[in-house]
Amino acid sequence: MPERIASTGEATLSNDDLRLLKDKRNRQFLFIIPPYIALLAIGIFNWASGVGGLPHGRVTNPIEYDDENTQQFWTVAPYVFGFFFLMATIYFTKLFVQSVYPLMKDIKNNKKSLIFYTPAKSAMPFFHKYYLSTPLYKNQQVEISREDFESIPDGRELCLEAGPSSVFILRLRNGEKDIRFY
């Protein structure tokens, strides 16, 4: 695909572009933060409840714990819950760095990449699916409408606007006309 790239450039983000990036960033935050908080709350609750089970409620299977069992639990529990906390923190930090941080970097820098390229067109008329290749990743395609697909002549250069760090596609343009993609 790099041989199809005619030229590249940079431009500042418009208000619509900023809104798109901020919406994507907020959706990613909602995908990451609530599960992390829920896992931490469950871990803290289990650690605080200890070996005696819940301090209230009906006990269906009463088990007698002696001092030795309690001592063993309090010896092992901090290590087990510390390990789960560490693993959850590493996982969600990695997820944050891969998905949210690049979007935040694009918003902060207020720049977008302009890539002028000749796309490869793929049609699947039986399924009513029409695709254009993009130079962002190997074999990445975006789905477009049939009308836009037919309006692009073979060999025509398109302008792809994307975030430089996040590689989030902001817009596809055929001359001055925006191509709607899904």
Backbone bond lengths (Angstrom), bond angles and torsions (degrees), N, CA, C in turn:
res aa  C-N    CA-C-N  psi(-1)  N-CA   C-N-CA  omega(-1)  CA-C   N-CA-C  phi
1 M - - - 1.443 - - 1.525 113.59 -
2 P 1.342 119.98 -30.01 1.473 118.35 -179.88 1.532 113.44 -57.28
3 E 1.331 118.26 -27.87 1.463 119.67 179.20 1.528 112.04 -69.66
4 R 1.315 118.01 -17.23 1.467 121.46 178.30 1.518 113.31 -87.04
5 I 1.337 117.56 -9.89 1.465 120.77 179.53 1.525 108.60 -78.41
6 A 1.332 115.47 119.69 1.463 120.38 -179.96 1.522 110.90 -83.17
7 S 1.333 116.62 -46.44 1.467 120.35 179.51 1.523 109.55 -160.60
8 T 1.321 114.73 166.19 1.457 121.07 177.37 1.519 108.50 -133.44
9 G 1.327 115.01 163.60 1.454 120.25 178.09 1.507 110.16 -163.95
10 E 1.329 114.86 -178.51 1.464 120.90 178.28 1.516 108.57 -131.93
11 A 1.327 114.84 151.66 1.465 121.47 175.82 1.515 107.98 -147.84
12 T 1.314 116.12 164.20 1.463 119.29 176.77 1.521 109.33 -81.37
13 L 1.302 115.36 153.99 1.463 120.97 -179.87 1.525 110.58 -74.05
14 S 1.304 116.19 138.49 1.464 120.83 173.94 1.527 108.37 -83.76
15 N 1.325 115.80 174.03 1.466 119.93 178.48 1.525 111.28 -62.79
16 D 1.341 117.02 -37.85 1.475 120.43 177.54 1.524 111.01 -65.23
17 D 1.329 116.14 -39.75 1.459 120.04 178.52 1.528 111.09 -64.47
18 L 1.325 116.18 -43.40 1.469 120.16 177.54 1.524 111.02 -61.32
19 R 1.328 116.14 -41.38 1.463 120.40 179.05 1.526 110.37 -63.12
20 L 1.331 117.43 -43.78 1.471 121.06 178.44 1.527 111.60 -61.01
21 L 1.329 116.39 -45.34 1.467 119.94 -179.45 1.527 111.57 -66.60
22 K 1.323 117.07 -40.34 1.463 119.92 179.34 1.523 111.42 -68.00
23 D 1.339 117.70 -38.25 1.466 120.50 176.63 1.529 110.58 -63.52
24 K 1.315 116.64 -43.21 1.471 120.97 178.84 1.528 110.32 -64.04
25 R 1.338 117.18 -42.65 1.462 121.17 178.13 1.528 111.19 -61.55
26 N 1.329 117.18 -43.62 1.464 120.99 -179.68 1.526 111.55 -65.81
27 R 1.331 117.53 -38.78 1.467 120.50 176.89 1.526 110.72 -64.22
28 Q 1.324 116.54 -39.10 1.461 120.01 178.47 1.527 110.80 -66.63
29 F 1.333 116.92 -40.11 1.470 120.26 175.57 1.522 110.38 -59.47
30 L 1.332 117.39 -43.64 1.469 120.68 179.79 1.520 111.90 -66.90
31 F 1.309 116.74 -21.60 1.454 121.36 177.31 1.523 111.30 -81.08
32 I 1.331 117.82 -28.11 1.458 122.21 -173.86 1.523 113.33 -98.84
33 I 1.321 118.04 -49.47 1.464 121.88 -169.35 1.536 113.69 -67.13
34 P 1.338 121.92 -49.95 1.471 119.67 -178.16 1.532 115.12 -58.93
35 P 1.350 119.92 -43.29 1.477 117.49 177.04 1.528 112.93 -63.82
36 Y 1.316 116.96 -36.70 1.468 120.20 178.82 1.529 110.24 -64.18
37 I 1.316 116.75 -46.34 1.468 120.34 179.62 1.529 110.39 -64.19
38 A 1.342 117.39 -40.23 1.466 120.65 178.97 1.530 111.09 -63.26
39 L 1.325 117.57 -43.87 1.473 119.94 178.08 1.526 111.53 -62.89
40 L 1.322 116.75 -40.63 1.462 119.59 177.99 1.528 111.19 -65.64
41 A 1.318 116.71 -41.41 1.469 119.99 179.78 1.531 111.03 -64.00
42 I 1.324 117.03 -42.21 1.469 120.73 178.08 1.520 110.21 -63.49
43 G 1.323 117.37 -43.00 1.466 120.54 178.82 1.515 112.65 -63.82
44 I 1.310 116.59 -44.02 1.477 119.92 179.33 1.520 110.52 -66.03
45 F 1.331 116.40 -40.76 1.464 120.23 179.03 1.526 110.84 -62.33
46 N 1.329 116.91 -46.32 1.472 120.23 179.09 1.525 111.53 -64.45
47 W 1.303 116.65 -40.25 1.459 119.48 179.31 1.528 110.83 -67.05
48 A 1.335 116.48 -40.34 1.467 119.93 -178.52 1.521 111.99 -71.59
49 S 1.336 117.55 -31.23 1.467 119.27 -178.12 1.530 111.39 -74.28
50 G 1.320 117.71 -24.77 1.459 121.37 172.88 1.513 113.83 69.43
51 V 1.345 115.51 -161.28 1.462 121.31 -175.85 1.511 112.81 -78.34
52 G 1.287 119.08 -18.65 1.461 121.04 -176.03 1.515 113.63 -79.92
53 G 1.317 117.61 3.00 1.455 119.70 -177.79 1.512 109.29 77.19
54 L 1.294 116.00 -161.88 1.454 120.48 179.72 1.527 109.97 -70.00
55 P 1.299 117.89 140.22 1.459 119.50 -178.50 1.522 113.30 -72.25
56 H 1.302 119.12 -11.33 1.463 122.18 -179.26 1.520 109.21 -134.08
57 G 1.279 117.75 171.86 1.456 121.74 176.59 1.516 112.27 95.01
58 R 1.307 113.76 178.12 1.459 121.08 -177.14 1.522 110.01 -85.54
59 V 1.281 117.39 133.25 1.460 122.40 178.43 1.517 107.67 -99.81
60 T 1.335 116.54 117.17 1.467 119.78 -177.48 1.518 112.54 -86.77
61 N 1.291 117.17 -30.82 1.457 122.14 -179.16 1.523 108.80 -127.53
62 P 1.299 117.64 81.40 1.468 117.12 -176.52 1.522 111.10 -68.41
63 I 1.317 115.23 127.26 1.457 122.29 177.00 1.520 106.53 -120.75
64 E 1.267 113.97 132.75 1.468 119.35 179.24 1.519 108.74 -86.23
65 Y 1.304 115.89 125.88 1.451 121.34 176.91 1.526 108.01 -106.65
66 D 1.306 114.73 130.00 1.465 118.02 176.08 1.534 109.24 -96.48
67 D 1.283 116.17 -179.91 1.456 120.83 -176.64 1.522 112.47 -64.45
68 E 1.335 117.56 -31.56 1.461 121.08 -179.39 1.527 110.67 -68.16
69 N 1.355 117.83 -44.12 1.467 121.30 177.39 1.522 111.36 -62.19
70 T 1.307 115.75 -43.01 1.454 120.08 179.69 1.524 110.39 -63.34
71 Q 1.295 117.26 -42.71 1.462 121.51 179.38 1.526 110.74 -63.73
72 Q 1.349 117.52 -40.24 1.463 120.95 178.32 1.529 110.91 -63.92
73 F 1.334 115.46 -42.56 1.468 118.68 179.00 1.523 110.47 -60.57
74 W 1.314 117.86 -48.91 1.458 120.81 -176.02 1.521 111.88 -72.02
75 T 1.317 117.65 -13.21 1.456 120.47 173.24 1.528 110.52 -81.23
76 V 1.329 117.01 -39.46 1.462 122.00 -174.89 1.533 112.58 -90.96
77 A 1.316 118.47 -33.61 1.465 122.51 -172.68 1.526 114.00 -54.38
78 P 1.308 120.63 -46.84 1.476 118.51 -179.48 1.526 113.14 -60.52
79 Y 1.326 116.84 -35.47 1.458 119.55 179.27 1.531 111.31 -70.35
80 V 1.321 117.23 -43.23 1.466 120.90 -179.60 1.523 110.53 -64.85
81 F 1.324 117.25 -50.56 1.460 119.44 -178.62 1.525 111.41 -70.09
82 G 1.313 117.88 -31.24 1.461 120.86 174.17 1.517 111.60 -64.48
83 F 1.336 116.36 -39.80 1.466 120.95 177.36 1.527 110.60 -64.10
84 F 1.342 117.69 -47.14 1.471 120.38 178.92 1.527 111.27 -62.93
85 F 1.319 117.58 -39.72 1.460 121.39 177.38 1.527 110.32 -62.73
86 L 1.321 117.14 -44.17 1.460 121.28 179.59 1.533 111.36 -63.90
87 M 1.326 117.13 -45.30 1.463 120.58 -179.85 1.536 111.06 -64.68
88 A 1.335 117.40 -43.14 1.473 120.17 178.59 1.527 110.57 -64.06
89 T 1.315 116.93 -40.31 1.458 120.38 179.51 1.520 111.24 -65.61
90 I 1.311 117.41 -42.64 1.469 120.77 177.97 1.522 110.45 -63.33
91 Y 1.324 117.55 -45.75 1.460 121.47 -178.60 1.530 111.18 -61.95
92 F 1.322 117.20 -49.69 1.461 119.84 -176.47 1.531 111.68 -72.86
93 T 1.318 118.17 -28.05 1.462 120.00 174.11 1.520 110.33 -67.96
94 K 1.321 116.43 -42.00 1.466 120.51 176.82 1.529 110.50 -61.53
95 L 1.320 116.79 -43.30 1.458 121.49 177.75 1.527 110.91 -61.75
96 F 1.320 117.37 -41.60 1.458 122.46 178.19 1.527 110.79 -62.61
97 V 1.330 116.93 -46.63 1.463 120.86 -177.20 1.526 111.05 -66.33
98 Q 1.315 117.73 -32.82 1.457 120.59 -178.89 1.521 113.23 -80.87
99 S 1.339 118.18 -31.83 1.459 118.54 -172.85 1.524 114.75 -112.19
100 V 1.311 118.73 -42.72 1.460 120.78 -173.77 1.529 112.00 -90.39
101 Y 1.302 117.72 -42.90 1.465 120.90 -175.62 1.530 113.16 -58.63
102 P 1.356 120.20 -44.34 1.469 118.85 177.38 1.540 112.66 -60.52
103 L 1.323 117.50 -36.52 1.459 119.98 177.21 1.524 110.87 -65.76
104 M 1.321 116.54 -42.14 1.464 120.24 178.03 1.538 110.81 -63.59
105 K 1.319 116.19 -37.32 1.462 120.96 179.04 1.533 110.61 -65.63
106 D 1.336 117.35 -42.02 1.465 121.09 177.48 1.525 111.51 -63.28
107 I 1.334 116.84 -41.42 1.461 121.11 179.14 1.526 110.03 -64.40
108 K 1.314 116.46 -42.99 1.470 121.13 -178.71 1.528 111.30 -65.53
109 N 1.337 117.25 -43.69 1.465 120.90 -177.67 1.520 112.56 -74.98
110 N 1.343 117.71 -20.62 1.464 123.65 177.96 1.533 111.85 56.19
111 K 1.328 115.96 39.54 1.462 121.88 179.31 1.521 109.88 -128.82
112 K 1.326 115.31 153.05 1.457 121.39 172.33 1.519 108.51 -135.22
113 S 1.309 115.34 152.80 1.460 121.59 178.66 1.516 109.28 -92.27
114 L 1.305 115.81 137.43 1.463 122.12 173.95 1.519 107.30 -110.48
115 I 1.327 116.27 120.69 1.453 121.26 -178.56 1.522 107.67 -119.86
116 F 1.321 116.28 116.89 1.462 121.77 178.24 1.529 106.94 -97.89
117 Y 1.317 115.92 119.85 1.464 119.54 -175.05 1.526 110.46 -148.48
118 T 1.314 115.30 163.66 1.458 121.92 175.98 1.520 107.35 -101.51
119 P 1.339 117.60 114.37 1.464 119.57 -175.23 1.532 112.72 -81.66
120 A 1.303 114.53 155.85 1.459 121.16 169.14 1.525 106.62 -93.62
121 K 1.321 116.57 130.25 1.459 120.99 -177.42 1.526 109.73 -98.71
122 S 1.337 115.49 139.31 1.466 121.45 176.91 1.514 108.32 -132.33
123 A 1.324 115.17 124.48 1.463 119.57 -179.16 1.519 110.23 -114.66
124 M 1.319 115.34 139.41 1.456 122.75 172.63 1.535 106.64 -129.69
125 P 1.344 117.43 72.65 1.468 120.23 -172.81 1.532 113.52 -62.95
126 F 1.320 117.30 -25.97 1.461 119.50 179.25 1.531 110.65 -63.12
127 F 1.343 116.83 -35.55 1.461 122.26 179.95 1.523 112.42 -98.74
128 H 1.335 116.70 2.04 1.469 122.29 -177.03 1.525 111.03 58.47
129 K 1.323 116.48 43.89 1.457 123.28 179.55 1.529 108.40 -122.97
130 Y 1.325 115.24 132.58 1.454 121.63 -179.83 1.526 107.89 -133.25
131 Y 1.334 116.99 130.59 1.447 121.82 -171.85 1.525 111.49 -126.94
132 L 1.342 114.52 149.38 1.461 123.23 170.20 1.517 108.44 -121.96
133 S 1.320 116.83 139.84 1.463 119.83 175.84 1.526 108.92 -78.24
134 T 1.320 115.56 153.97 1.465 121.27 174.83 1.521 108.48 -126.63
135 P 1.324 117.68 153.23 1.465 119.93 -179.01 1.532 113.89 -87.93
136 L 1.327 118.00 11.19 1.458 119.94 -174.83 1.525 112.55 -75.30
137 Y 1.310 116.95 -46.93 1.470 121.87 178.69 1.516 107.81 -129.76
138 K 1.296 116.11 163.59 1.460 120.43 178.52 1.531 109.30 -66.07
139 N 1.310 115.59 125.76 1.468 123.71 177.66 1.525 113.93 60.21
140 Q 1.335 119.10 27.03 1.459 120.26 176.29 1.522 109.21 -81.59
141 Q 1.317 114.84 135.42 1.453 120.98 177.95 1.513 109.01 -130.46
142 V 1.340 115.38 151.31 1.457 121.06 174.31 1.518 107.85 -119.50
143 E 1.324 114.26 142.75 1.458 120.03 179.56 1.520 109.30 -85.94
144 I 1.342 116.10 133.99 1.455 121.18 178.25 1.524 108.90 -127.69
145 S 1.318 116.06 171.52 1.465 120.37 179.97 1.525 110.33 -76.03
146 R 1.303 115.85 161.93 1.462 121.61 -179.03 1.528 110.78 -64.83
147 E 1.329 116.99 -39.99 1.458 121.08 -179.50 1.529 111.07 -62.07
148 D 1.342 116.36 -44.68 1.457 119.87 178.28 1.527 110.89 -66.75
149 F 1.312 116.78 -37.73 1.459 121.69 179.74 1.523 109.92 -61.36
150 E 1.318 116.66 -44.24 1.470 120.66 -178.52 1.527 112.38 -74.45
151 S 1.328 118.06 -22.64 1.465 120.29 -178.71 1.529 112.67 -81.49
152 I 1.329 117.52 -9.53 1.468 120.72 -179.84 1.528 108.79 -95.63
153 P 1.344 117.71 111.32 1.468 118.76 177.21 1.534 110.53 -71.98
154 D 1.319 115.99 153.16 1.462 120.52 177.73 1.526 109.28 -62.25
155 G 1.317 116.01 137.51 1.459 121.44 179.29 1.512 114.08 83.49
156 R 1.325 118.31 2.48 1.470 121.86 -179.65 1.530 110.01 -81.11
157 E 1.324 116.00 136.98 1.457 121.10 177.72 1.519 110.26 -79.89
158 L 1.330 115.66 136.85 1.461 122.28 174.79 1.526 108.33 -113.77
159 C 1.326 115.43 158.22 1.459 121.10 175.25 1.520 107.98 -109.39
160 L 1.314 116.04 121.55 1.453 122.68 177.65 1.523 107.70 -105.77
161 E 1.334 116.45 122.69 1.458 121.45 177.37 1.519 107.58 -105.05
162 A 1.333 115.79 124.83 1.466 120.98 -177.07 1.524 109.70 -144.08
163 G 1.326 114.82 157.89 1.458 120.23 174.04 1.514 109.13 -71.11
164 P 1.340 118.53 133.07 1.464 120.03 -177.06 1.527 114.04 -64.26
165 S 1.313 118.00 -37.28 1.465 120.71 -178.27 1.517 112.45 -89.97
166 S 1.319 116.38 -43.29 1.458 120.57 -174.92 1.520 112.82 -84.54
167 V 1.319 117.88 -19.61 1.462 124.32 -175.96 1.534 109.79 56.23
168 F 1.312 116.47 33.49 1.458 122.82 176.03 1.519 107.87 -85.50
169 I 1.339 116.77 123.83 1.463 121.20 -177.38 1.525 108.93 -73.64
170 L 1.319 115.65 120.22 1.454 121.30 178.77 1.525 111.63 -91.52
171 R 1.338 116.46 -41.48 1.452 119.62 -174.05 1.524 109.73 -161.07
172 L 1.310 115.19 149.15 1.466 123.57 170.67 1.522 106.55 -120.20
173 R 1.318 117.19 131.85 1.467 120.33 -177.69 1.522 110.76 -126.01
174 N 1.314 114.18 137.10 1.455 123.47 172.53 1.519 105.42 -110.84
175 G 1.323 116.98 91.35 1.467 120.84 -172.25 1.525 108.23 71.03
176 E 1.309 116.82 -118.05 1.466 121.53 177.36 1.520 112.15 -99.75
177 K 1.332 117.54 -5.43 1.459 121.85 -177.33 1.527 110.37 -90.75
178 D 1.322 116.74 129.68 1.460 121.61 175.27 1.519 110.15 -76.84
179 I 1.327 115.22 136.57 1.459 121.48 176.15 1.521 107.31 -98.31
180 R 1.301 115.51 125.07 1.456 119.65 179.34 1.531 108.45 -82.67
181 F 1.324 115.64 129.37 1.472 120.46 178.90 1.512 109.24 -125.03
182 Y 1.335 115.48 159.66 1.463 120.49 -175.44 1.509 110.52 -114.01
